[in-house]
Amino acid sequence: MADATPVTCDFCGAVAPGGETPLTWTLAVENGRRRRFCEECSRRHLRSMEAKLDSEWW
């Protein structure tokens, strides 16, 4: 049974189409918590992600 909770971007709140995380989205683990970021936020904050900064610092 599929989870009814929509997949949303943890930064801007965008909702993933189809209820599944698209391959173009980024998944990060911050303080033991999974966080998903849409393609637009992933591109905008790529350098911060590569530097392993928590999204609070973006």
SVG drawing of the C-alpha trace seen along z (x, -y; Angstrom):
<svg xmlns="http://www.w3.org/2000/svg" viewBox="-3 -31 36 33">
<polyline fill="none" stroke="black" stroke-width="0.4" points="0.0,0.0 1.4,-3.4 1.9,-6.1 -0.7,-8.9 1.7,-11.6 2.8,-13.8 6.5,-14.2 7.5,-17.8 10.7,-19.9 11.9,-20.6 13.2,-24.0 10.5,-25.6 7.6,-23.2 7.2,-22.2 5.1,-19.0 6.5,-16.1 4.3,-15.0 3.0,-11.4 3.6,-11.1 7.1,-9.7 10.5,-11.4 11.7,-12.3 15.2,-11.2 16.1,-14.9 15.5,-15.7 18.2,-15.5 18.1,-13.5 20.2,-14.5 20.4,-13.3 20.7,-16.1 20.9,-15.3 19.5,-11.8 16.5,-13.1 15.9,-12.6 15.4,-15.8 14.3,-16.1 15.0,-19.0 13.4,-19.8 15.5,-20.2 15.3,-24.0 16.5,-24.2 19.1,-21.5 20.6,-23.5 20.4,-26.8 22.1,-25.5 24.5,-22.9 27.7,-24.5 26.3,-24.5 25.2,-20.9 28.7,-19.9 30.2,-21.7 27.9,-19.6 26.3,-22.6 22.9,-21.9 20.0,-23.6 19.6,-26.0 22.8,-27.8 21.6,-28.2"/>
</svg>
